[in-house]
Amino acid sequence: MATNYRGTIGILTGGGDVPGLNPAIRAVTIRALREGYQVIGLRRGWKGITETVREKDYDNHENYIYLSEEIVNRAGRTGGTFLHTSRTRPSAMKASEVPPHLKEEYPNEVNDMTPEVLKNLEWLGVDYLIPIGGDDTLSYGVHLAKKGFKVVGIPKTMDNDVPGTDYCIGFSTCVSRTIALTNTLRTSAGSHERFLVLEVFGRYAGFTAMLPTMAGAANRCVIPEVKFDMELLTELLAADRHRNPSKYSILLVSEGAMFSGGEMVFQSETTDAYGHKKLGGIGDLVSQELTSRSPKFNGGQKINTINQRLGYLVRGGDPDATDSIVPMAYGNLALDLIMGGMHGRLVVLKNGRYDDVPIEVVTNQKKVVDVEKFYNTERYRPHYRKFHMKPQFIMTSELE
């Protein structure tokens, strides 16, 4: 252990949980402690640092924790995040979410709590902040960086749609789990000679449906980037089923996929702190349509459907090998930057190499499937071509 104190690093996890967060926290903490830094884990994403009370004797144990090797080693091999998470957005906090001790000072319907966040970070003595999250969580990191705070971001999201990087923590486990669960359910689909429709995560980007399909888990997939024709989709799946000796076919549906002429399907009209309605239900609608339209493509006989929303089954549990190794590298890369006096950066993987880019890329770009390169809009499945020199996970968005 280094004896010279170099400063204090804060770390937090925001947005949805994924496997690989705890290994990232572990990597940052162990390297930082050995290099002479103190590490504070900020609980519940941006919520903990917003709700911190700047009083010496106040019990802030629900808002932050000082991390040790013992703490992070115990959690480092597990899924989820032991620091917990939230979708808090301090720059636009509703009156109902303002901490009780600040309600008089921030009485508006929507409040920018950034001054409190900066004061709390200063009160804790945090010199560098490492937010681990998707584009929502990291966008507030960009906001703090523009305010002059030293931020180094780590990309996390099952959807793999954070701009600037080929890989986000959680994606590999999501794809692996989707393939495994699809293979589990195909036995029922085959036994009953049915369509199998699986709804997977993916609000704006279809990577989580595309990669398992490309790996052979499904016959077809529909993604947010391309609205699909239900009649054509039914015809294709019926043909796939007819060719299969076991008489079944499989479709992966991104939760953000849309019918031709339709819009996204939401579970409710309630929005989170970043204005997103909770998606879910497109798989149910597609299943109903498949069954009702199927007689036209099956000699007048209806084809029943097995419908399953994979949801949190691909989000929970332990990380796979990739989501154990990449978070370790990302955590150490973040420390390399900090020790070099660099900040305002996002650690990334580009073409199989670890690197870093300006954190502003998170808010300056969008990362979605390049449809022309990777998706056959007439066949509703990936293109299988031009793999030479492609990155491990094939589909990335190039930085302009």
C-alpha positions in Angstrom: 0.0 0.0 0.0 1.3 3.4 -0.9 1.7 5.7 2.1 1.7 9.1 0.2 -1.8 10.5 0.0 -2.6 11.6 -3.6 -6.2 12.6 -3.3 -9.7 11.2 -3.2 -11.6 9.5 -6.0 -15.4 9.2 -6.0 -17.1 6.5 -7.9 -20.8 5.8 -8.7 -23.1 3.7 -10.8 -26.2 5.0 -12.4 -29.1 3.8 -14.6 -29.9 0.2 -15.0 -27.9 -2.5 -13.3 -25.8 -4.9 -15.4 -23.2 -7.6 -14.7 -19.8 -6.1 -14.6 -20.4 -3.0 -12.5 -18.9 -4.6 -9.3 -15.7 -5.7 -11.2 -15.3 -2.1 -12.4 -15.7 -0.7 -8.9 -13.2 -3.3 -7.6 -10.7 -2.5 -10.3 -10.8 1.3 -9.6 -10.7 0.8 -5.9 -7.8 -1.6 -5.6 -5.6 0.2 -8.1 -6.4 3.6 -6.5 -5.7 2.5 -2.9 -2.4 1.0 -4.0 -1.4 4.2 -5.7 -2.2 6.3 -2.7 -5.7 7.5 -3.3 -8.7 7.3 -1.0 -11.9 6.0 -2.6 -15.5 7.0 -1.8 -18.4 5.0 -3.2 -21.3 7.3 -3.8 -24.5 5.4 -3.3 -27.5 5.2 -5.6 -26.0 6.9 -8.6 -26.4 10.7 -8.6 -28.9 10.5 -5.8 -26.5 9.8 -3.0 -24.3 12.8 -3.7 -27.3 15.0 -4.2 -28.8 14.0 -0.8 -25.6 14.2 1.2 -25.9 16.4 4.2 -22.9 18.6 4.9 -22.8 18.2 8.7 -19.9 16.4 10.4 -22.1 14.3 12.8 -24.9 13.6 10.3 -25.4 9.9 9.4 -24.7 9.8 5.7 -24.2 6.0 5.4 -27.0 5.7 2.9 -25.3 8.4 0.7 -21.7 7.3 0.6 -19.2 4.7 1.8 -15.4 4.7 2.1 -14.2 1.7 0.1 -11.6 -0.8 1.0 -10.0 -3.9 -0.7 -12.0 -6.2 1.6 -15.3 -4.5 0.6 -14.7 -4.6 -3.1 -13.1 -8.0 -3.2 -16.2 -9.5 -1.7 -18.5 -7.9 -4.3 -16.2 -7.9 -7.3 -17.1 -11.3 -8.6 -20.9 -10.7 -8.4 -23.5 -9.1 -10.6 -25.4 -5.9 -10.1 -23.9 -3.0 -8.1 -23.4 -3.1 -4.4 -23.3 0.8 -4.5 -26.9 0.6 -5.8 -28.2 2.8 -8.6 -30.9 5.2 -9.6 -32.0 7.3 -12.6 -31.6 10.6 -10.7 -30.9 13.7 -12.8 -29.7 16.5 -10.5 -29.8 19.1 -13.2 -33.6 18.7 -13.6 -34.9 17.4 -10.2 -38.7 17.4 -9.6 -39.9 19.1 -6.4 -41.0 15.8 -5.0 -37.4 14.4 -5.3 -35.6 17.3 -3.7 -34.1 16.2 -0.4 -36.1 17.4 2.7 -33.3 19.6 4.0 -33.1 21.5 0.7 -36.8 22.0 -0.1 -37.0 25.6 1.0 -33.9 26.5 -1.0 -35.2 24.6 -4.1 -39.0 25.1 -4.2 -39.5 25.1 -8.0 -41.4 22.4 -9.9 -38.0 21.4 -11.6 -34.7 22.3 -9.9 -31.1 22.3 -10.9 -29.3 20.8 -7.9 -25.8 21.0 -9.5 -24.6 23.7 -7.0 -25.4 21.2 -4.2 -23.7 18.4 -6.0 -20.5 20.5 -6.4 -20.6 21.7 -2.8 -21.1 18.1 -1.6 -18.2 16.8 -3.7 -16.0 19.6 -2.3 -17.2 18.8 1.3 -16.2 15.2 0.8 -12.8 16.2 -0.6 -13.4 14.4 -3.9 -10.8 15.4 -6.4 -11.8 13.1 -9.3 -15.2 11.5 -10.1 -15.7 8.3 -12.0 -19.3 7.8 -13.1 -20.1 4.4 -14.6 -23.3 4.4 -16.7 -25.0 4.8 -19.9 -25.6 8.0 -21.9 -28.1 9.4 -19.4 -25.8 8.9 -16.3 -22.7 10.0 -18.3 -24.5 13.1 -19.8 -24.7 14.5 -16.3 -20.9 13.7 -16.0 -20.5 15.8 -19.1 -22.5 18.6 -17.3 -20.1 18.5 -14.3 -17.1 18.4 -16.5 -18.2 21.6 -18.2 -18.6 23.1 -14.7 -14.9 22.4 -14.2 -15.1 19.2 -12.1 -12.6 16.5 -13.0 -14.6 13.6 -14.5 -13.5 10.3 -16.1 -16.4 8.2 -17.4 -16.8 4.5 -17.8 -19.4 3.3 -20.3 -22.1 0.8 -19.2 -25.3 -0.4 -20.8 -26.7 -3.7 -22.0 -27.9 -1.9 -25.2 -24.2 -1.1 -26.1 -25.3 2.3 -27.4 -23.0 4.7 -25.6 -21.3 6.7 -28.4 -17.5 6.7 -28.9 -16.9 3.1 -27.8 -17.3 -0.3 -29.4 -18.1 -1.9 -26.0 -20.2 -1.0 -22.9 -20.1 -3.1 -19.7 -23.0 -5.5 -19.6 -23.4 -6.2 -23.3 -21.6 -9.5 -23.6 -23.4 -11.0 -20.7 -26.7 -9.8 -22.1 -26.0 -11.4 -25.5 -24.7 -14.6 -23.9 -27.8 -14.8 -21.7 -30.1 -14.1 -24.6 -28.6 -16.9 -26.6 -28.8 -19.3 -23.7 -32.4 -18.5 -22.8 -33.5 -18.6 -26.5 -32.0 -22.1 -26.7 -33.8 -23.1 -23.5 -37.2 -22.0 -24.9 -36.7 -23.4 -28.4 -37.4 -26.9 -27.1 -41.0 -25.8 -26.1 -41.4 -24.1 -29.5 -40.3 -27.2 -31.3 -42.4 -29.5 -29.2 -45.6 -27.5 -30.0 -44.5 -26.4 -33.5 -45.0 -22.7 -32.7 -43.6 -19.3 -33.3 -41.3 -18.2 -30.5 -41.2 -14.4 -29.9 -38.7 -13.0 -27.4 -38.7 -9.3 -26.5 -35.3 -8.0 -25.5 -33.9 -4.7 -24.2 -33.0 -2.0 -26.8 -34.8 1.4 -26.7 -33.1 3.2 -29.6 -30.5 0.7 -30.8 -31.0 -2.9 -31.9 -27.6 -4.5 -31.0 -29.1 -6.8 -28.3 -31.4 -8.3 -30.9 -28.9 -8.2 -33.8 -26.0 -10.0 -32.2 -27.9 -13.1 -30.9 -29.6 -13.4 -34.3 -26.3 -13.2 -36.0 -25.0 -15.9 -33.7 -27.9 -18.2 -34.8 -30.2 -17.9 -31.9 -33.1 -16.6 -34.0 -34.4 -16.6 -37.5 -35.4 -13.0 -37.6 -35.1 -9.8 -35.6 -36.9 -6.4 -35.6 -35.0 -3.4 -34.3 -35.8 0.3 -33.4 -33.8 1.6 -36.4 -36.3 0.2 -39.0 -40.1 0.1 -38.8 -41.3 -3.4 -39.9 -44.2 -4.6 -41.9 -46.2 -7.2 -40.0 -47.5 -9.0 -43.0 -44.0 -9.5 -44.4 -42.7 -10.6 -41.0 -45.4 -13.2 -40.7 -44.7 -14.5 -44.2 -40.9 -14.8 -43.4 -41.4 -16.6 -40.1 -44.0 -19.0 -41.5 -41.5 -19.9 -44.3 -38.7 -20.4 -41.7 -41.0 -22.6 -39.7 -42.0 -24.7 -42.8 -38.3 -25.3 -43.6 -37.5 -26.4 -40.1 -37.9 -30.1 -39.6 -39.1 -29.4 -36.0 -41.6 -26.9 -37.4 -40.9 -23.8 -35.3 -39.2 -20.4 -35.9 -37.8 -17.7 -33.6 -38.1 -13.9 -33.6 -36.2 -11.4 -31.4 -38.0 -8.1 -30.9 -36.2 -5.0 -29.6 -38.4 -3.3 -27.0 -38.1 -0.1 -29.1 -39.1 -1.7 -32.4 -42.1 -0.2 -34.2 -44.8 -1.4 -36.6 -44.9 0.4 -40.0 -46.9 3.5 -39.4 -46.8 3.0 -35.6 -44.8 4.3 -32.6 -43.0 2.8 -29.6 -45.1 0.7 -27.2 -45.0 1.8 -23.6 -46.1 0.1 -20.4 -47.3 3.5 -19.0 -47.1 7.2 -19.6 -44.9 7.8 -16.5 -41.4 9.1 -17.3 -38.1 8.7 -15.5 -35.8 11.6 -14.6 -34.4 11.7 -18.1 -37.9 11.8 -19.8 -38.0 8.2 -20.8 -41.3 6.3 -20.6 -40.9 2.6 -19.6 -41.0 0.4 -22.7 -42.5 -3.0 -23.0 -45.3 -4.8 -24.8 -44.3 -4.8 -28.4 -43.5 -8.5 -28.2 -47.1 -9.2 -27.0 -48.6 -7.3 -29.9 -46.3 -9.0 -32.4 -47.3 -12.4 -31.0 -51.0 -11.6 -31.4 -50.5 -10.4 -34.9 -48.4 -13.4 -35.9 -51.1 -15.8 -34.7 -54.0 -14.0 -36.4 -52.2 -13.6 -39.7 -50.6 -17.0 -39.8 -53.4 -18.9 -41.6 -52.7 -16.9 -44.8 -49.2 -18.5 -44.9 -49.9 -21.9 -43.5 -52.7 -23.4 -45.6 -55.4 -21.8 -43.6 -54.2 -23.3 -40.3 -53.4 -21.0 -37.3 -49.9 -21.1 -35.8 -49.8 -20.5 -32.1 -47.1 -18.4 -30.5 -44.9 -18.7 -27.4 -44.3 -15.2 -26.2 -41.6 -14.3 -23.6 -40.2 -11.0 -22.4 -36.6 -11.7 -21.3 -36.3 -8.5 -19.4 -34.3 -8.7 -16.2 -33.3 -12.3 -16.8 -30.5 -10.9 -19.1 -29.7 -8.1 -16.7 -29.3 -10.0 -13.4 -26.7 -12.6 -12.3 -23.0 -12.9 -12.5 -20.9 -11.4 -15.3 -19.4 -13.5 -18.1 -15.7 -13.5 -18.9 -15.9 -10.4 -21.1 -17.8 -8.5 -18.5 -15.2 -9.5 -15.9 -12.2 -8.6 -17.9 -13.3 -5.4 -19.7 -14.4 -3.7 -16.4 -11.1 -4.5 -14.9 -9.3 -2.9 -17.8 -11.7 0.1 -17.9 -11.1 0.7 -14.1 -7.3 0.6 -14.5 -7.5 2.8 -17.6 -9.4 5.4 -15.6 -6.7 5.4 -13.0 -4.0 5.8 -15.7 -5.8 8.9 -16.8 -6.2 10.3 -13.3 -2.5 9.6 -12.5 -1.6 11.4 -15.7 -3.5 14.4 -14.6 -6.1 13.9 -17.4 -9.9 14.3 -17.0 -12.9 15.1 -19.1 -12.4 11.7 -20.8 -14.4 8.5 -21.5 -12.5 5.2 -21.4 -13.4 3.1 -24.5 -12.7 0.1 -26.6 -12.0 0.9 -30.3 -11.2 -1.9 -32.7 -10.1 -4.2 -30.0 -7.8 -1.6 -28.3 -8.4 0.2 -25.1 -8.3 4.0 -25.5 -10.0 7.2 -24.3 -12.0 9.9 -26.0 -13.4 13.3 -24.9 -16.4 12.6 -22.6 -18.5 15.1 -24.6 -18.9 12.5 -27.3 -21.7 11.1 -25.1 -23.9 14.1 -25.7 -22.6 15.0 -29.2 -23.5 11.8 -31.0 -25.9 8.8 -31.2 -24.9 5.2 -31.5 -27.3 3.0 -33.4 -27.1 0.1 -35.8 -25.7 1.1 -39.2 -28.7 -0.4 -41.1 -27.1 -0.1 -44.6 -24.0 -2.1 -43.4 -25.5 -4.6 -41.0 -29.3 -5.1 -41.4 -31.3 -6.6 -44.3 -34.5 -4.5 -44.3 -36.2 -6.9 -46.7 -35.4 -10.0 -44.8 -35.5 -8.7 -41.2 -32.1 -10.2 -40.2 -28.5 -9.2 -40.1 -26.3 -9.1 -43.2 -23.6 -11.8 -43.1 -20.9 -10.2 -45.1 -17.6 -8.2 -44.9 -16.3 -9.4 -41.6 -12.6 -8.7 -42.4 -11.1 -6.4 -39.8 -14.4 -5.9 -37.9 -14.2 -5.6 -34.1 -15.2 -8.5 -31.9 -18.8 -7.5 -31.7 -19.0 -6.6 -35.4 -21.4 -3.6 -35.2 -20.0 -0.3 -34.0 -20.6 3.4 -34.7 -17.6 5.1 -36.2 -16.5 8.5 -34.7 -16.7 11.2 -37.3 
